[in-house]
Amino acid sequence: MDPFIIKEQEYFLIDDWCRRDLGLLAGFTTKNGGYSGSPFSSLNLGFHVSDKEEVVCQNRRKMSKLVEFPNDTWVGAEQTHGVHIETITREDRGRGSLQYETSFKSTDGFFTMEKGIMLTLLFADCVPLFFYAPTKGAIGIAHGGWKGTVGGIAGRMIDVFKGNGIQPSDIFIVIGPSICKKCYIVDNHVINLVQNILEDVEEKPYNLIKDHQYHLDLKQLNKDILIQNGVHNENIKITDYCTSCNAEHFFSHRRDQGQTGRMMGFIGFKEA
């Protein structure tokens, strides 16, 4: 069964996690049900794609009401396909929520052990990685495009959990909607970087199509890296949803040739 269940036309939830802990909200938005016009129609949540700022804020306020998590508790990032992860406290709440200028700069991952905070990142083909350690009340989210993935952002997040006294075996991970292997073609440069981090993996997450071109499974690559970092295979679930194939639900940077909106991955514990 897919870990993501559509809740409303506007968003999916990680069903098992939200049922396990009724205080936890974790999910991924669709492109539907918002106020943006073409080519961002309609639930674009990205400030940085040349959509109208006031409309993006309108979309974000709508999502806030739908999931019953106030905008002034959200945190957002200026994502740069890097590997920097910020640990968030209650004092950070509201940064990047309704003003892009207040976002965390050069950040592609968030971690917190505090309640009343919603961690948010934006996606339109890259891999959303959701982290949850139920025994410790710790959560995280990371943005894994190919650069962040080969840079090791998944392993860095595991290190953040370990630095807070949480073992990899206690972490559960869901790999969310992102571009699938058959839709994602890369060149030798990318594959060479992938090969450098997968020396001990027998079944490679890529295959040659023709000279200098490969299909790459970014979801599986992130899973392989997580397992290398001590996460148990059975603790990792991967969605079947592809942002490029499933055009009825998602924006896709590749499919839409760069002229498109952004979905939001979100995770947070509501106040008790």
C-alpha positions in Angstrom: 0.0 0.0 0.0 1.3 3.5 -0.9 2.2 5.5 2.2 0.4 8.6 0.8 -3.4 8.7 0.9 -5.2 11.6 -0.8 -7.1 13.5 1.9 -8.5 16.3 -0.1 -8.0 17.6 -3.7 -5.3 19.9 -2.2 -3.1 17.4 -0.3 -2.0 13.8 0.5 -1.2 12.6 4.0 1.3 9.9 5.2 -1.6 7.9 6.5 0.2 5.4 8.8 2.1 8.1 10.6 -0.9 10.4 11.1 -2.9 7.5 12.4 -0.1 6.3 14.8 0.2 9.8 16.3 -2.9 12.0 16.1 -0.8 15.0 16.9 1.4 14.5 13.9 0.7 16.1 10.5 2.8 14.9 7.6 2.0 15.2 3.9 2.4 16.6 0.5 0.3 19.1 -1.5 -1.1 18.7 -5.0 -1.3 21.4 -7.7 -5.1 21.6 -7.3 -7.6 23.8 -5.5 -5.6 27.1 -5.3 -5.9 30.6 -6.7 -2.9 30.9 -9.1 -3.3 31.3 -12.8 -1.5 29.6 -15.7 1.3 28.3 -15.7 1.1 28.0 -11.9 -2.5 26.8 -11.8 -3.6 26.5 -9.3 -2.2 25.6 -5.8 1.3 27.0 -6.3 3.1 27.4 -2.9 6.4 28.7 -4.2 7.3 32.3 -3.9 10.4 32.0 -6.2 8.7 31.0 -9.5 7.4 34.4 -10.6 3.9 33.9 -9.4 2.1 36.8 -7.8 3.2 37.0 -4.1 -0.2 37.9 -2.8 -1.7 34.8 -4.6 1.0 32.5 -3.2 0.1 33.9 0.3 -3.5 33.3 -0.5 -2.7 29.7 -1.4 -0.7 29.2 1.8 -3.4 30.6 4.0 -5.9 28.2 2.4 -3.6 25.3 3.2 -3.1 26.5 6.7 -6.9 26.4 7.3 -7.3 23.0 5.6 -4.7 21.3 7.7 -5.5 23.4 10.8 -1.8 24.4 11.3 -1.4 28.2 11.6 0.9 30.0 9.1 2.7 31.7 12.0 4.0 28.3 13.0 5.5 27.4 9.6 9.1 27.6 8.6 10.4 27.7 5.1 13.7 27.8 3.2 15.5 29.4 0.3 16.5 26.0 -1.2 19.7 25.7 -3.2 20.1 22.0 -3.9 22.7 21.9 -1.1 23.0 19.8 2.0 22.6 22.3 4.9 20.1 21.3 7.6 18.7 23.7 10.2 17.5 22.6 13.6 14.3 24.5 14.4 13.0 25.9 17.7 9.8 27.7 18.5 11.6 31.0 18.2 12.0 30.3 14.5 8.3 30.0 13.8 6.9 32.1 11.0 10.2 32.4 9.1 9.5 31.9 5.4 5.8 31.3 5.9 4.3 34.3 4.2 7.4 36.2 3.2 10.2 34.6 1.2 12.7 37.2 2.4 12.5 35.8 5.9 13.2 32.2 4.8 16.2 30.3 6.1 19.0 30.9 3.5 20.7 28.1 1.6 18.8 25.4 3.5 17.5 22.1 2.2 16.5 20.3 5.3 14.8 20.9 8.7 14.9 19.0 12.0 13.0 19.6 15.2 12.0 17.9 18.5 9.6 20.6 19.4 5.8 20.7 19.0 3.8 23.5 17.4 6.2 23.9 14.4 5.4 22.9 10.8 8.5 22.2 8.7 7.9 23.0 5.0 10.0 22.6 1.8 9.0 22.9 -1.8 9.2 20.4 -4.7 8.5 19.9 -8.4 10.4 16.7 -9.2 13.1 16.5 -6.5 12.7 13.9 -3.8 10.9 14.8 -0.5 12.4 12.8 2.4 10.3 12.7 5.6 11.9 11.5 8.9 10.1 10.4 12.1 11.4 9.0 15.3 8.2 8.3 17.3 9.9 7.2 20.6 11.7 10.6 20.7 9.2 12.9 19.1 11.7 14.0 16.5 10.9 14.9 12.9 12.7 16.1 9.8 12.3 16.9 6.1 14.8 17.1 3.4 14.9 18.2 -0.3 16.8 15.6 -2.4 17.4 16.7 -6.0 20.4 14.9 -7.7 22.8 17.4 -6.3 21.6 17.2 -2.7 21.3 13.4 -3.0 24.8 12.8 -4.2 26.0 15.4 -1.8 24.6 13.2 1.0 21.7 15.2 2.5 20.0 11.9 3.6 23.0 10.8 5.5 23.4 14.3 7.0 19.9 14.2 8.4 20.7 10.8 10.0 23.7 12.4 11.6 21.5 15.2 13.0 19.2 12.6 14.6 22.2 10.8 16.0 23.5 14.0 17.4 20.3 14.3 19.3 20.6 10.8 20.8 18.5 8.9 18.2 19.8 5.8 16.6 19.2 5.2 12.8 17.3 2.0 13.7 14.7 4.1 15.5 14.0 6.4 12.5 11.2 5.8 10.1 11.4 7.4 6.6 8.9 8.0 3.8 10.2 8.9 0.3 7.5 11.1 -1.3 6.2 12.0 -4.7 9.0 12.8 -7.1 10.1 12.1 -10.7 10.3 8.4 -11.5 13.1 6.5 -13.1 11.6 6.3 -16.6 11.0 10.1 -16.6 14.4 11.1 -15.3 17.3 11.0 -17.8 20.8 12.1 -16.7 24.3 12.2 -18.2 27.7 10.6 -17.4 28.6 13.4 -15.0 25.7 12.6 -12.6 26.2 8.8 -12.9 29.9 9.1 -12.1 28.9 10.9 -8.9 26.3 8.3 -8.1 28.8 5.5 -8.7 31.2 7.1 -6.1 28.7 6.7 -3.3 27.3 3.2 -4.3 30.4 1.1 -4.5 29.0 -1.6 -2.3 25.4 -1.7 -3.7 24.9 -4.7 -6.0 21.7 -3.5 -7.8 22.3 -0.1 -9.1 19.4 2.5 -9.3 20.2 3.4 -12.9 20.6 1.9 -16.3 22.1 2.9 -19.6 19.7 4.0 -22.4 22.2 5.1 -25.0 25.6 6.7 -25.1 26.0 9.1 -22.2 22.3 8.9 -21.2 20.9 7.0 -18.2 17.6 6.5 -16.4 18.1 7.3 -12.7 15.9 6.2 -9.9 16.4 9.1 -7.4 13.9 7.5 -4.9 15.9 4.2 -4.8 19.2 6.0 -4.7 18.1 7.9 -1.5 16.9 4.6 0.0 20.3 3.0 -0.7 22.1 5.9 0.9 19.8 5.7 4.0 20.5 2.0 4.4 24.2 2.7 4.1 23.7 5.1 7.0 22.2 2.5 9.3 18.4 2.9 8.6 16.6 -0.5 8.5 15.2 -1.4 5.1 11.8 -2.2 6.6 11.6 1.3 8.1 11.7 3.0 4.7 8.6 3.3 2.5 8.6 4.7 -1.0 5.5 6.2 -2.8 4.7 5.1 -6.3 3.5 8.6 -7.2 5.6 10.3 -9.9 5.4 14.1 -10.3 5.9 13.8 -14.0 3.6 10.9 -14.8 0.8 11.9 -12.4 0.0 15.2 -14.1 -3.5 15.3 -12.6 -2.0 15.8 -9.1 1.4 17.4 -9.5 3.6 20.1 -11.0 6.7 18.8 -12.7 9.7 21.0 -13.6 10.8 18.6 -16.4 7.4 17.8 -17.8 6.4 21.5 -17.7 9.8 22.7 -19.1 10.6 24.8 -16.1 7.4 26.9 -16.3 5.5 25.5 -13.3 4.6 25.9 -9.7 5.7 24.1 -6.5 4.2 21.5 -4.2 4.9 21.6 -0.5 6.1 18.8 1.7 5.1 19.4 5.3 5.6 17.8 8.7 4.9 19.0 12.3 3.5 18.1 15.7 0.4 20.1 16.6 0.2 21.6 20.1 -1.2 19.3 22.7 
